[in-house]
């Protein structure tokens, strides 16, 4: 199965202010390492070496990060002058995807799991009539998440996006594997811009789920960012400290986080 990841890293991070006044959300450090670097490391470990990152807010800083030698020849970026929305980004990067399945990742999430098992489930185990595999997790705050109801096969039959009293705590992790037929549908429906509120409701009964029993945090608030600092630090596939990392180590964001921990 050919898979091409799109990492969504363009968001404003309004709930993370004042942190995002000095650094884009996707570069927030987890134990000293930028969140986006963990995502790229996870993809690299899977043997996938054709990755696209969308950028918008504080794009120069993200592009500088992506220009490091360790990402040369396998990580590219797509700059959006204004936010296109999750489905809009897929549509804008159809040439990158080609006929491959799209591994769509909200890169402002801090996620640790067996990504190979996630890919294997989508390729070999998901129900035959499904076109999307959605990663799910158990949420401690289900009212702030998209909550799914599934049938006996684990297929999504109802979806509740941030409702007051959700019927459960199985939450959408905003990480997906998407078949080309869905991308074709997005391309035909030019008015569609958001994946969770427009695409998902249109494909009830065609979305499989794979549950992450490990770490999944939305690094969208200061509290969740601080909690992530207590999580186990994964091993990166590269050991050297390059010029970018040496400069990053002296960034004021680290003191801002330490002062609140």
Buried (B, 14 or more C-beta within 10 A) or exposed (E): EEBBBBBBBBBBBEBBEEBBEEBBBBBBBBEEBBBBBBBBBBBBBBEBEBBBBBBBBBBEBBEEBBEBEBBEEEBEBBEBEEBBBBBBBBBBBBEBBEEBBBBBBBBBBBBBBEBEEBBBBBEEEBBEEBBBBBBBBEBEEBEBBBBBBBEEEBBBEEBBBEEEEBEBBBBBBBBBBBBBEBBEBBEEBEEBBEBBBBBBEEBEEBBBBBBBEEBBBBBBBBEBBEBBBEBEEBEBEBEEEEEBBEEBEEBEBEEBBEEEE
